[in-house]
Amino acid sequence: MDIYSPLVDIVGEDFTSNHEEELYIYSRDSGAQQPRKADYVVAPKTVEEVQQIVKLANKEKIPITPMGGGLTLSGLAVPIKGGIVLDMKRMDRIIEVNEKSRYVILEAGVTQGALQSHLEKNYPHLEHSMPDAPPMATIVGNVVIQGHGHLSVAQGINSQMVNGMEVVLPTGEVCKLGSCSISPYWFTRDPLPDLMGLFLGWLGTTGIITKVSLQLFPKPKFRDLLTFTSADLDLLPDFIFDITQLNLMDNLFIISQEWPPWAQGILYVPIISAQDEEEFKLKIELHKKLLRKYEGKITLVEGRHAERMREARLPVPPVTLGVMAADAKQGGGFEYTGGILPIEKVPEASSKAVEIAHKYGQPYLLGYQLLTGGHSMMCGLAYCLNRADGEDIEKVRKALDESNKLILDIGGVLWKAEALAQRLMVQRMDPNTVKLMKRVRKALDPNAIMNPGNWSD
Amino acid sequence: MALKDYKDIIHRCFRCGYCKFTSDYSYLGFNCPVYSKYRLESYSPGGMMWLIYASLVKGELKPSKHLSQILYSCTMCRNCSQECKFKFNEDIVNILKAAREEMVDKQLVPQIVGQFLTNVYDYGNPYRELKQNRDNWAENTEIKHYEKGDEFLYYVGCVGSYDTVSQKAARALGSVLLKSGLPFGFLGSREVCDGNEVDMLGEKGLFEFLKEENTQIFKELGVKKIVTLSPHSYNALKNNYSNEFEVFHYTQLLRDLVKSGKLDVSRGFKAKVTYHDPCFLGRYNNEYDAPREILTAIPGVELVEMERTKENSFCCGGGGGNFYTDILGSGKDSPSRIRVREAHDTGANILAVACPVCMMMLEDALKAEGLEDELAIKDISEVMNAALL
């Protein structure tokens, strides 16, 4: 059944489309995945509109794919089985900042950029953990995919920073989770059954998050970075262990790439901050002092290269280097395997990733992000692609497939995995876990309308 | 340049979205006026780049009227070119213009755009107004026609000449120039559309024709220096016409006249004023200071800035011919109404403009918002005229 008119009745003509032009745009992203056609694009403004759309979709058994910034690069907001793409970005209210309990309540379409700007203007002493993604990425999109941010070493990944949420269930009911389910305050998710786990990491297959409460953190008065370089990849696990034993960093970037040439080698870039100058200087010195143990093997970068790194990596979100790297092929496309690994497996993954990149004629481009105090590492095995060159896109798809298998073979898991990579994970998953996931989804979404095709249903 | 000249660039857009924001990602809203209004990705600069590539380069989509509607909704405010982080950022607006040229060639422009272009071709203005009526704004004033030997040609432009709201600005500037003692005059019925919007709408042939016609008149009259009322005219004449004329936006000239003492503003003007930067003065020509220097030179003026100001200014929605075509449309999310609300939030009682297009757009928005009792739209020339001894 054609549901264009009922959708127009719900959100209005300006925010509903089945024109080829909108369907084209919402049927693809900047990654290497095959385009997959949407049938309708809808941009709701209120939770009531979301409810009505979900009820309509249930009645007509039409899939819904929620979309935030649409920047996963792995096609997670591109519908696998057609239907409605629900562009959430009109739901863009920052509802409340609770300064003393340090959280913000916001709607699902609020972008990272808007929240950062709002805090800078009104609460300059507070900040949220901002991902490396462009500022168009949404807060909710980031937590749904269990993304990380610039405070992820010190404070954990961003989905762990969710205090509460409002969700439209696949059957249309609105549900509040966390302390807000029993209190006017959205200040904690504990000590309660953690129902938020039913929606984080499920890639929109279990419901539509319409509001979240996100933790805020003190914004430091002093913030800088150090750049260390090394040619010896095998030192990485020990060095990471030692530097995290200091327990003084906000964040740690590790970069290994062939292009641009000045950035070659392994670069360790700890971000260090403090409220007090004396404390700040001491933290910097303690990190430098650590190099004595690695004398001649890991060294401090100073001068022009250090300044370039400062320009590229100190801004939140970082801009320059990422942009330069993504545009290396001048092709408007970029995707990466986001391998989450035990720290000790990183050297093995990296050596093999270089081989895969070279096999497919790509310069290697590896970006690592230490997570949650040093318990794991996200290894981004990145590939630029030329959208104008079909053969190049196909090559990148193959390289991604090999990279995904590499990560899984050495014991890692895949972050914001594309549908094919999700299938690889499900194939290796404990069969009872797979059954449990299916039972959970069936219970929540009896008509299987929510982003179907994901998590290998 | 034609679209084919950008074929190696168009597909390089990642749709990363920096182009939608101000440089500080203002929480007030997206700074792309089109995306701000429509909120579908197809109406973002990146969406447009992808659609141009799919339909006019790769042939994956058939060029359609809906595509045309999307491409012509853009006000060409240049926020995208300014905020894009990639090396091809300067080309974004040029690519859009080149795509519009293709739409003109394919006769797929929206009907209202076709009407705009036809009117300019037939009448020398988009309003289908008779040429002789181009003098009307100056009736009952002492502002005279340009004569050989005058130092400045006062180029008024279509909007200032014909739009009843903007005519106030045209008269005020004329009055200020008279008080300065500078020898100047306007063209009146001999003035032809400067073609800035025609160029932005992709009618390259018509733009060249207008340029030639204006240039010929300027040369015949021995014009050396031109002062424009409109930043749109300023942009066209300064950047796209022959460089044999020295072109000023009026705020630049008035700023210099105040500094040199030829204009005495000591009578003052008591008001709390916020200033809206026109895109074709600011982002296109990097002139942010002259209007502010004038306002701050006037005793009694308290200048307060809006959240989005200077290079982050939010377009009024009238550029790229939208002041006439109205493809962006009205409603509370229209750029002009958003901008008026932003101005009102400063607590100012005057929203100063330096562009007749902004003036008419914001005046309409002010009425729609019901804020006429709290805020007045005034051109800087009107503020200055009131402050002159």
Interface residues (C-beta under 8 A of the other chain):
Chain A: D14 F15 S17 H19 E20 E21 E22 Y24 I25 Y26 D29 S30 V41 A43 G69 G70 L71 D87 K89 R90 I94 T111 Q112 G113 A114 L115 Q116 S117 H118 E120 K121 P134 P135 M136 V319 T320 V323 A326 D327 Q330 G331 G332 G333 F334 N386 R387 A388
Chain B: D8 H11 R12 C13 F14 R15 C16 G17 Y18 K20 F21 D24 Y25 S26 Y27 Y38 R39 L40 E41 S42 G47 W50 L51 A54 S55 K58 E60 L61 K62 S64 H66 L67 I70 K85 F86 K87 E307
